[in-house]
């Protein structure tokens, strides 16, 4: 056991279903999901912020055929929220990106400068797409190449 609360059956695949102690909540409801991995002296942090949320659609997509959507949808409504639910007006992905970048610059006292991938990075991207990320073995089974 990892000490975290666990999602109800059928919702375990939905990273927003149960908040961790370090994640962002708005009025007790989770608004972002995140994950981190550390390996070989580096770490990768991934995060998602819900701009909008449709609990019925999410429940229908995540559940197995024949499972009842109703109670699981209500559980998600109880546990999850979105920016749209709390802000006046629309929140565009570009505006959210701008605000997040400004926040990072302010908090970390840095200037974020747009850039391009190097040739080596582009080659690595293409290689990973061909040999890993477009393969069913990786995306469905969670297994690496070969």
C-alpha positions in Angstrom: 0.0 0.0 0.0 1.3 3.5 -0.8 -0.7 5.4 1.8 -2.9 7.1 -0.8 -6.6 6.8 -1.0 -7.7 4.6 -3.9 -10.2 5.3 -6.6 -13.5 3.3 -6.6 -13.5 0.3 -8.9 -13.7 1.3 -12.6 -12.2 4.7 -11.9 -8.6 3.7 -11.1 -7.4 4.6 -14.6 -8.7 8.2 -14.2 -5.9 10.1 -12.6 -8.3 12.8 -11.4 -10.5 10.4 -9.4 -8.5 10.6 -6.1 -6.4 13.6 -5.0 -2.9 13.1 -3.6 -1.8 15.3 -0.7 0.4 17.3 -3.0 -2.1 18.1 -5.7 -4.2 21.2 -6.4 -7.7 21.2 -5.1 -10.4 23.9 -5.5 -13.0 23.8 -2.8 -11.9 20.2 -2.0 -12.2 19.0 -5.6 -9.2 18.0 -7.8 -8.4 20.3 -10.7 -5.1 18.9 -11.9 -3.5 15.5 -12.2 0.3 14.9 -12.2 2.9 12.2 -12.3 6.6 12.1 -11.9 9.3 9.6 -12.7 13.0 9.7 -11.7 15.6 7.7 -13.5 19.4 7.9 -14.1 19.8 11.3 -12.3 16.9 13.1 -14.1 13.2 13.4 -13.5 10.2 13.9 -15.8 7.2 15.8 -14.4 3.9 15.6 -16.2 0.8 17.6 -15.3 -2.7 18.1 -16.7 -5.1 21.0 -15.8 -8.7 20.5 -16.5 -10.0 23.4 -18.5 -13.4 21.8 -18.9 -14.9 18.5 -17.6 -17.8 16.3 -18.7 -18.3 13.6 -16.0 -20.8 11.6 -18.0 -18.6 11.4 -21.0 -15.5 10.6 -18.9 -17.3 7.8 -17.0 -18.7 6.4 -20.3 -15.2 6.3 -21.8 -13.4 4.8 -18.8 -15.9 2.1 -17.8 -16.2 -1.4 -19.3 -19.2 -2.1 -21.5 -22.2 -2.9 -19.3 -21.0 -1.0 -16.3 -23.5 1.6 -14.9 -22.3 5.1 -15.5 -24.6 6.9 -13.0 -22.9 6.4 -9.6 -19.4 6.7 -11.1 -20.4 9.9 -12.8 -21.7 11.3 -9.5 -18.4 10.2 -7.8 -16.4 12.1 -10.4 -18.6 15.2 -10.0 -18.0 15.1 -6.3 -14.2 14.7 -6.6 -13.3 16.7 -9.8 -13.7 20.2 -11.0 -12.4 22.4 -13.9 -11.2 25.9 -14.6 -14.4 26.7 -16.5 -16.4 25.8 -13.4 -14.7 28.6 -11.3 -13.7 31.3 -13.8 -15.8 33.9 -15.6 -15.6 33.6 -19.3 -13.7 31.1 -21.5 -10.2 29.9 -20.8 -8.3 29.3 -24.0 -5.3 26.9 -24.0 -3.1 29.9 -25.2 -4.2 32.1 -22.4 -3.7 29.3 -19.8 -0.2 28.7 -21.3 0.6 32.4 -21.0 -0.5 32.7 -17.4 1.4 29.5 -16.4 4.6 30.7 -18.1 4.3 34.1 -16.3 3.7 32.3 -13.0 6.8 30.1 -13.5 8.9 33.1 -14.3 7.7 34.9 -11.2 8.0 32.1 -8.8 11.3 30.7 -10.0 12.9 34.1 -11.0 13.7 32.9 -14.5 12.9 34.1 -18.0 11.5 31.4 -20.3 12.7 31.8 -23.8 11.0 30.0 -26.7 13.3 27.7 -28.7 13.5 24.9 -31.2 14.5 21.3 -30.9 18.1 20.5 -31.9 18.7 18.1 -34.8 19.7 15.4 -32.3 16.4 16.0 -30.4 14.3 15.8 -33.6 16.1 12.6 -34.6 15.5 11.1 -31.2 11.8 12.1 -31.4 11.4 10.4 -34.7 13.1 7.3 -33.5 10.9 7.1 -30.4 7.8 7.6 -32.4 8.8 4.8 -34.9 10.0 2.3 -32.3 7.9 2.9 -29.2 5.1 5.5 -29.0 3.1 4.5 -32.0 3.2 0.8 -31.1 0.2 -1.0 -29.6 2.7 -3.0 -27.4 3.6 0.2 -25.7 0.3 2.1 -25.7 -2.0 -0.8 -24.9 0.1 -3.4 -23.1 2.6 -0.9 -21.4 5.5 -2.9 -22.7 8.7 -1.6 -24.4 9.9 -2.6 -27.8 10.8 -6.2 -28.7 
